[in-house]
Amino acid sequence: MKSIVEYKDYRAYMADFYEERKRTSAFTWREFAKIAGFTSPSYLKLVCDGKSSLSRTKMNRVAVAMGLVGYEIEYFEAMVNFVNAQKDNVKKVYFDKMMAISAANQVRVIDKDAFGYYDSWKNQVVRELAPMMPGAMPGDMAKVCCQEISALEVRKSLAFLEKAGFLKQVGENVYEQTDKAVAGSKEGLTLAIRMMHREMGRLGIESIDQFGPENRNVTGVTLGVNREGYDEIVKELDACRKKVISIAAKCGKLDQVCRLNLQFFPLTQRVERESEE
């Protein structure tokens, strides 16, 4: 069975624990519940099936029943709180705690790199900018950024990007992008991307006052649709995004880093219409 720090969903860990015990012994959900001190023989199965959740008062009993000790219990409890949290800012607190526990016990988890990449606009901009400015010092790169960033922050970003494999240094202050994709668990990466979209959305709003219309393109339309129309528009937006990436890939000498935000979202709830006679 994998180390607990390779998990981001406590239900998946519990299910794997159960399957491993069942494979090597006559283990049942009833026995699992009994060891954890629960009267309902099906409670833990309902939790693993996503039909119930572990509470703060119950998660320690389950951790002990699975034989977890030391930092494993701490990690399991942080994982329960991470999955159960409803707000992203709360999720991030527990996600950071999970990463800290992994680091303290010298266990490398790819989510840390993936989350770090999306955690700020700075890493994404520096990754695109560094290959455009061979030989440039961090201070030089900081000066061409439209958003505030210091030379020290650029230096830290370069070090992170190189260590995580997003950039490769091929000469003194000369960098190339690697082909490495950002990969991580579904839970951790989804949270990181949601937070990234919020930050990029904020930068998009600020661009309205920061740049003139000749240097930015901000348009929008409000319209009524049904479910079929919505799905068709989403496909068109996805095709547009892929076309934009294709155009950028064909560019010759690059000289600027830009951001494209595609946003299509509801302004109302769905209106229930009476069927026509």
C-alpha positions as CSV (number, residue, x, y, z in Angstrom):
1,M,0.0,0.0,0.0
2,K,1.2,3.5,-0.8
3,S,2.5,5.9,1.8
4,I,-0.3,8.0,3.3
5,V,1.4,11.2,2.1
6,E,0.8,10.1,-1.5
7,Y,-2.9,10.5,-0.9
8,K,-5.0,13.7,-1.0
9,D,-8.4,12.1,-0.4
10,Y,-8.9,10.4,3.0
11,R,-11.7,8.2,1.5
12,A,-9.4,6.8,-1.1
13,Y,-6.8,6.0,1.7
14,M,-9.4,4.3,3.8
15,A,-10.7,2.3,0.9
16,D,-7.2,1.1,0.0
17,F,-6.5,0.3,3.6
18,Y,-9.7,-1.8,3.7
19,E,-8.9,-3.6,0.4
20,E,-5.3,-4.4,1.6
21,R,-6.5,-5.8,4.9
22,K,-9.3,-7.8,3.1
23,R,-6.7,-9.2,0.7
24,T,-4.5,-10.6,3.5
25,S,-7.2,-11.6,6.0
26,A,-10.9,-12.1,6.5
27,F,-11.5,-8.4,7.1
28,T,-15.0,-6.9,6.9
29,W,-16.5,-3.4,7.2
30,R,-18.2,-4.6,10.4
31,E,-14.8,-5.4,11.9
32,F,-13.3,-2.1,10.7
33,A,-16.1,-0.2,12.3
34,K,-15.8,-2.2,15.5
35,I,-12.1,-1.6,15.8
36,A,-12.8,2.2,15.4
37,G,-15.5,2.0,18.1
38,F,-18.6,2.6,15.9
39,T,-21.8,0.8,16.5
40,S,-23.0,1.0,12.9
41,P,-21.3,-1.8,10.9
42,S,-21.7,0.1,7.6
43,Y,-20.7,3.6,8.7
44,L,-17.1,3.5,7.4
45,K,-18.3,2.0,4.0
46,L,-20.7,4.9,3.7
47,V,-17.8,7.3,4.3
48,C,-15.7,5.6,1.7
49,D,-18.6,5.7,-0.8
50,G,-18.9,9.4,-0.3
51,K,-22.4,9.1,1.4
52,S,-21.1,10.3,4.8
53,S,-18.1,12.2,6.1
54,L,-15.7,11.8,9.0
55,S,-16.2,14.5,11.7
56,R,-13.4,16.0,13.7
57,T,-14.3,13.9,16.7
58,K,-14.2,10.6,14.7
59,M,-11.2,11.0,12.5
60,N,-8.7,10.3,15.2
61,R,-10.5,7.0,16.1
62,V,-10.3,5.9,12.5
63,A,-6.6,6.9,12.2
64,V,-5.8,4.8,15.2
65,A,-7.9,1.9,14.0
66,M,-5.8,1.9,10.8
67,G,-2.6,1.7,12.8
68,L,-1.4,5.2,12.0
69,V,1.2,6.7,14.3
70,G,3.0,10.0,14.7
71,Y,3.0,12.2,11.7
72,E,0.7,9.8,9.9
73,I,-2.1,10.6,12.2
74,E,-1.4,14.3,11.8
75,Y,-1.4,14.0,8.0
76,F,-4.7,11.9,8.0
77,E,-6.4,14.6,10.2
78,A,-5.2,17.4,7.9
79,M,-6.4,15.4,4.9
80,V,-9.9,14.9,6.4
81,N,-10.2,18.6,7.1
82,F,-8.9,19.4,3.6
83,V,-11.5,17.3,1.9
84,N,-14.3,18.4,4.1
85,A,-13.6,22.1,3.9
86,Q,-16.1,24.0,1.8
87,K,-14.1,27.2,1.3
88,D,-10.9,27.3,-0.8
89,N,-9.0,29.5,1.7
90,V,-9.6,26.9,4.4
91,K,-8.7,24.1,2.0
92,K,-5.4,25.8,1.3
93,V,-4.6,26.0,5.0
94,Y,-4.9,22.2,5.4
95,F,-3.3,21.5,2.0
96,D,-0.2,23.6,3.1
97,K,-0.2,21.6,6.3
98,M,-0.2,18.3,4.4
99,M,2.7,19.5,2.3
100,A,4.6,20.7,5.4
101,I,4.2,17.3,7.0
102,S,5.5,15.6,3.9
103,A,8.5,17.9,3.7
104,A,9.3,17.5,7.4
105,N,9.4,13.7,6.9
106,Q,11.5,13.9,3.7
107,V,8.7,12.7,1.5
108,R,8.4,14.3,-2.0
109,V,4.9,14.9,-3.3
110,I,4.4,16.2,-6.8
111,D,1.5,18.3,-5.7
112,K,3.8,20.6,-3.9
113,D,5.5,21.5,-7.2
114,A,2.2,21.7,-9.1
115,F,0.6,23.9,-6.4
116,G,3.7,26.1,-6.2
117,Y,3.6,26.7,-9.9
118,Y,-0.1,27.9,-9.9
119,D,0.1,29.6,-6.5
120,S,1.1,33.0,-8.0
121,W,1.1,34.7,-11.4
122,K,4.8,35.3,-10.9
123,N,6.0,31.7,-11.6
124,Q,3.9,31.5,-14.8
125,V,5.2,34.8,-16.1
126,V,8.8,34.2,-15.2
127,R,8.6,30.8,-17.0
128,E,7.6,32.5,-20.2
129,L,9.8,35.5,-19.8
130,A,13.1,33.9,-18.9
131,P,13.7,32.2,-22.3
132,M,12.9,35.6,-24.1
133,M,15.7,37.4,-22.2
134,P,18.9,35.2,-22.4
135,G,21.6,36.5,-20.1
136,A,19.2,38.9,-18.3
137,M,19.6,39.4,-14.6
138,P,16.5,38.9,-12.3
139,G,16.3,42.7,-11.9
140,D,16.1,43.2,-15.6
141,M,13.2,40.7,-15.8
142,A,11.5,42.4,-12.9
143,K,11.5,45.7,-14.7
144,V,9.7,44.5,-17.8
145,C,6.8,43.0,-15.7
146,C,3.6,45.0,-15.7
147,Q,2.8,43.8,-12.2
148,E,4.9,44.6,-9.2
149,I,7.7,42.0,-8.6
150,S,11.1,42.4,-7.1
151,A,14.4,41.0,-8.4
152,L,14.5,38.7,-5.3
153,E,11.1,37.3,-6.2
154,V,12.3,36.7,-9.8
155,R,15.4,34.9,-8.5
156,K,13.3,32.8,-6.1
157,S,10.9,32.0,-9.0
158,L,13.8,31.0,-11.3
159,A,15.2,28.7,-8.6
160,F,11.8,27.1,-8.0
161,L,11.1,26.6,-11.7
162,E,14.5,25.0,-12.3
163,K,14.3,22.8,-9.2
164,A,10.7,21.6,-10.1
165,G,11.7,21.0,-13.7
166,F,9.7,23.7,-15.4
167,L,12.9,25.5,-16.7
168,K,16.3,24.3,-17.6
169,Q,19.4,26.5,-17.4
170,V,21.6,26.0,-20.5
171,G,24.0,28.9,-19.8
172,E,24.7,31.7,-17.5
173,N,21.3,33.3,-16.9
174,V,20.1,31.5,-20.0
175,Y,17.0,29.3,-19.7
176,E,14.9,27.0,-21.8
177,Q,11.5,25.6,-21.1
178,T,11.2,21.9,-20.5
179,D,8.4,19.8,-21.9
180,K,7.3,18.8,-18.4
181,A,3.6,19.1,-17.8
182,V,2.2,20.2,-14.5
183,A,1.0,17.1,-12.8
184,G,-0.5,16.3,-9.4
185,S,-3.5,14.8,-7.7
186,K,-6.9,15.8,-8.8
187,E,-7.7,17.3,-5.5
188,G,-4.6,19.4,-5.0
189,L,-4.3,20.5,-8.6
190,T,-7.9,21.5,-8.9
191,L,-7.6,23.7,-5.8
192,A,-4.4,25.3,-7.1
193,I,-6.0,26.0,-10.5
194,R,-9.1,27.6,-8.9
195,M,-6.9,29.9,-6.9
196,M,-4.9,30.7,-10.1
197,H,-8.1,31.6,-12.0
198,R,-9.1,34.0,-9.2
199,E,-5.7,35.8,-9.3
200,M,-5.6,36.0,-13.1
201,G,-9.2,37.2,-13.1
202,R,-8.1,40.0,-10.7
203,L,-5.3,41.0,-13.0
204,G,-7.7,41.0,-15.9
205,I,-9.9,43.5,-14.0
206,E,-6.9,45.7,-13.2
207,S,-5.9,45.7,-16.9
208,I,-9.0,47.8,-17.8
209,D,-7.5,50.8,-16.0
210,Q,-3.8,49.9,-16.4
211,F,-3.7,49.7,-20.2
212,G,-5.3,51.6,-23.1
213,P,-7.6,49.8,-25.5
214,E,-4.8,49.5,-28.0
215,N,-2.9,47.3,-25.6
216,R,-5.6,45.1,-24.2
217,N,-8.8,43.5,-25.4
218,V,-11.7,43.2,-23.0
219,T,-15.1,42.4,-24.5
220,G,-18.2,40.6,-23.3
221,V,-21.8,39.9,-24.1
222,T,-24.8,39.0,-22.0
223,L,-27.2,36.5,-23.6
224,G,-29.8,33.9,-22.9
225,V,-29.2,30.2,-23.7
226,N,-30.5,26.7,-22.9
227,R,-28.4,23.7,-21.9
228,E,-27.7,22.6,-25.5
229,G,-26.6,26.1,-26.5
230,Y,-24.4,26.3,-23.4
231,D,-22.6,23.1,-24.2
232,E,-22.1,24.2,-27.8
233,I,-20.7,27.6,-26.8
234,V,-18.3,25.8,-24.3
235,K,-17.0,23.7,-27.2
236,E,-16.5,26.8,-29.3
237,L,-14.6,28.5,-26.5
238,D,-12.4,25.4,-26.1
239,A,-11.7,25.3,-29.8
240,C,-10.8,29.0,-29.7
241,R,-8.4,28.5,-26.8
242,K,-6.7,25.7,-28.7
243,K,-6.5,27.9,-31.9
244,V,-4.9,30.7,-29.8
245,I,-2.3,28.3,-28.4
246,S,-1.6,27.1,-32.0
247,I,-1.0,30.7,-33.2
248,A,1.3,31.4,-30.3
249,A,3.2,28.2,-31.0
250,K,4.0,29.5,-34.5
251,C,5.3,32.9,-33.4
252,G,8.9,33.5,-34.2
253,K,11.0,35.6,-31.9
254,L,8.9,36.2,-28.8
255,D,8.9,39.6,-27.1
256,Q,6.0,39.8,-24.6
257,V,4.1,37.6,-22.2
258,C,0.3,38.0,-22.3
259,R,-2.6,36.3,-20.5
260,L,-5.9,35.2,-22.1
261,N,-8.9,34.7,-19.8
262,L,-12.0,32.9,-21.2
263,Q,-15.0,33.4,-18.9
264,F,-18.5,32.2,-19.6
265,F,-20.7,31.9,-16.5
266,P,-24.3,32.1,-15.3
267,L,-25.8,35.4,-14.2
268,T,-29.1,33.7,-13.2
269,Q,-30.5,30.4,-12.0
270,R,-32.3,28.3,-14.6
271,V,-35.9,29.4,-15.2
272,E,-38.4,26.5,-15.1
273,R,-40.7,26.9,-18.1
274,E,-44.1,25.3,-18.3
275,S,-44.3,22.9,-21.2
276,E,-46.2,24.3,-24.1
277,E,-49.5,22.7,-25.1
